[in-house]
Structure formats: C-alpha cells, structure tokens
Amino acid sequence: MNDISAGLARDLDEAEAKAWESLAKYKFMMFGYWAAIWVHQNRIGRFRRPNPWQSLVRQARSQIAAAATLQLGLNGPAADVSITSTPTARNTPAVSDMSKTR
C-alpha cells in the first residue's frame, strides 16, 4: 500500500470513529457529515469496505415499514388522513393584512 492509500485508510478509520462518536452523543448532523466523509473516502480509495451503518439503515427501514403498516391498520387503506384544518381564505390573513400589523 502506498503512502496516499495508507493516509486515506487512516482518514477512513478516523471518519468512522468520529461518526460513531457523534451518533452516540446525539449529534446527528455531525454523524451525517462524518458518515458522508467515510463514504467518499471509501469510494476514492477504492477500499470497498462494507458500510458500517448498514444495520442502522435496515433498522430505520423496518421502523418506516412498521409505521406505514400501523397507519394502514388504524385508518384503513381508503381512509382520509388529510390535515383537519386546511387553510382557507376565511382563516388565513392576506399578505397585505400581515404587512399592516408590522
């Protein structure tokens, strides 16, 4: 492995560690940042390492599927699930009305 590949491999390991640390501290935006860095470096270095967050992605997908199933079960497939208070001309002030209040 040459110097550039070795440096990328170290950076890849560091990005993974920082991503996990950010996730553990509920710093979700930083997790996304470091996870994206990891993906980019894995691609650039052609390491072909498996995604370390694959199990998290699977868990998230199963949560989404469970929520969709629950929603269908509660309301039925043809039930109206629209928002109950849709803005109308009566209850939504006009733009000109809003500018007068300022």
CYANA upper distance limits for C-alpha pairs under 8 A (distance plus 0.5 A):
  1 MET  CA      5 SER  CA      6.52
  1 MET  CA      6 ALA  CA      6.73
  2 ASN  CA      6 ALA  CA      6.64
  3 ASP  CA      7 GLY  CA      6.56
  4 ILE  CA      8 LEU  CA      6.65
  5 SER  CA      9 ALA  CA      6.56
  5 SER  CA     45 GLY  CA      6.85
  6 ALA  CA     10 ARG  CA      6.79
  7 GLY  CA     11 ASP  CA      6.68
  8 LEU  CA     12 LEU  CA      6.43
  8 LEU  CA     41 GLN  CA      7.14
  8 LEU  CA     45 GLY  CA      6.93
  9 ALA  CA     13 ASP  CA      6.77
  9 ALA  CA     45 GLY  CA      8.09
 10 ARG  CA     14 GLU  CA      6.69
 11 ASP  CA     15 ALA  CA      6.53
 11 ASP  CA     41 GLN  CA      8.19
 12 LEU  CA     16 GLU  CA      6.78
 12 LEU  CA     37 ILE  CA      8.34
 12 LEU  CA     38 TRP  CA      5.99
 12 LEU  CA     41 GLN  CA      6.53
 12 LEU  CA     42 ASN  CA      7.26
 13 ASP  CA     17 ALA  CA      6.76
 13 ASP  CA     38 TRP  CA      8.50
 14 GLU  CA     18 LYS  CA      6.63
 15 ALA  CA     19 ALA  CA      6.53
 15 ALA  CA     34 TRP  CA      5.86
 15 ALA  CA     35 ALA  CA      7.45
 15 ALA  CA     37 ILE  CA      6.91
 15 ALA  CA     38 TRP  CA      5.93
 16 GLU  CA     20 TRP  CA      6.77
 16 GLU  CA     34 TRP  CA      7.36
 16 GLU  CA     35 ALA  CA      7.21
 16 GLU  CA     38 TRP  CA      6.64
 16 GLU  CA     52 PRO  CA      8.38
 17 ALA  CA     21 GLU  CA      6.64
 18 LYS  CA     22 SER  CA      6.52
 18 LYS  CA     31 PHE  CA      8.01
 18 LYS  CA     34 TRP  CA      6.87
 19 ALA  CA     23 LEU  CA      6.69
 19 ALA  CA     30 MET  CA      7.50
 19 ALA  CA     31 PHE  CA      5.05
 19 ALA  CA     32 GLY  CA      7.79
 19 ALA  CA     33 TYR  CA      8.12
 19 ALA  CA     34 TRP  CA      5.35
 19 ALA  CA     35 ALA  CA      6.16
 20 TRP  CA     24 ALA  CA      6.63
 20 TRP  CA     31 PHE  CA      7.43
 21 GLU  CA     25 LYS  CA      6.87
 21 GLU  CA     31 PHE  CA      8.34
 22 SER  CA     26 TYR  CA      6.86
 22 SER  CA     27 LYS  CA      5.46
 22 SER  CA     28 PHE  CA      7.18
 22 SER  CA     30 MET  CA      6.37
 22 SER  CA     31 PHE  CA      5.53
 23 LEU  CA     27 LYS  CA      6.11
 23 LEU  CA     28 PHE  CA      6.31
 23 LEU  CA     30 MET  CA      8.27
 23 LEU  CA     31 PHE  CA      5.88
 27 LYS  CA     31 PHE  CA      6.70
 28 PHE  CA     32 GLY  CA      6.73
 29 MET  CA     33 TYR  CA      6.75
 30 MET  CA     34 TRP  CA      6.67
 31 PHE  CA     35 ALA  CA      6.42
 32 GLY  CA     36 ALA  CA      6.52
 33 TYR  CA     37 ILE  CA      6.81
 34 TRP  CA     38 TRP  CA      6.62
 35 ALA  CA     39 VAL  CA      6.76
 36 ALA  CA     40 HIS  CA      6.62
 37 ILE  CA     41 GLN  CA      6.60
 38 TRP  CA     42 ASN  CA      6.45
 39 VAL  CA     43 ARG  CA      6.67
 39 VAL  CA     51 ASN  CA      8.40
 40 HIS  CA     44 ILE  CA      6.59
 41 GLN  CA     45 GLY  CA      6.31
 42 ASN  CA     46 ARG  CA      6.40
 42 ASN  CA     47 PHE  CA      5.90
 42 ASN  CA     48 ARG  CA      6.85
 42 ASN  CA     49 ARG  CA      7.26
 43 ARG  CA     47 PHE  CA      7.31
 43 ARG  CA     48 ARG  CA      7.56
 53 TRP  CA     57 VAL  CA      6.88
 54 GLN  CA     58 ARG  CA      6.77
 55 SER  CA     59 GLN  CA      6.68
 56 LEU  CA     60 ALA  CA      6.68
 57 VAL  CA     61 ARG  CA      6.68
 58 ARG  CA     62 SER  CA      6.71
 59 GLN  CA     63 GLN  CA      6.72
 60 ALA  CA     64 ILE  CA      6.77
 61 ARG  CA     65 ALA  CA      6.69
 62 SER  CA     66 ALA  CA      6.54
 63 GLN  CA     67 ALA  CA      6.62
 64 ILE  CA     68 ALA  CA      6.68
 65 ALA  CA     69 THR  CA      6.67
 66 ALA  CA     70 LEU  CA      6.58
 67 ALA  CA     71 GLN  CA      6.58
 68 ALA  CA     72 LEU  CA      6.73
 69 THR  CA     73 GLY  CA      6.59
 70 LEU  CA     74 LEU  CA      6.68
 71 GLN  CA     75 ASN  CA      6.71
 71 GLN  CA     76 GLY  CA      8.24
 72 LEU  CA     76 GLY  CA      5.43
 72 LEU  CA     77 PRO  CA      6.06
 73 GLY  CA     77 PRO  CA      8.34
 75 ASN  CA     79 ALA  CA      5.83
 75 ASN  CA     80 ASP  CA      8.23
 75 ASN  CA     81 VAL  CA      8.09
 87 PRO  CA     91 ASN  CA      6.86
 87 PRO  CA     92 THR  CA      6.50
 88 THR  CA     92 THR  CA      6.38
 89 ALA  CA     93 PRO  CA      7.80
 89 ALA  CA     94 ALA  CA      8.39
 93 PRO  CA     97 ASP  CA      6.51
 93 PRO  CA     98 MET  CA      7.14
 94 ALA  CA     98 MET  CA      6.98
 95 VAL  CA     99 SER  CA      6.88
 96 SER  CA    100 LYS  CA      7.02
 97 ASP  CA    101 THR  CA      7.35
 98 MET  CA    102 ARG  CA      7.58
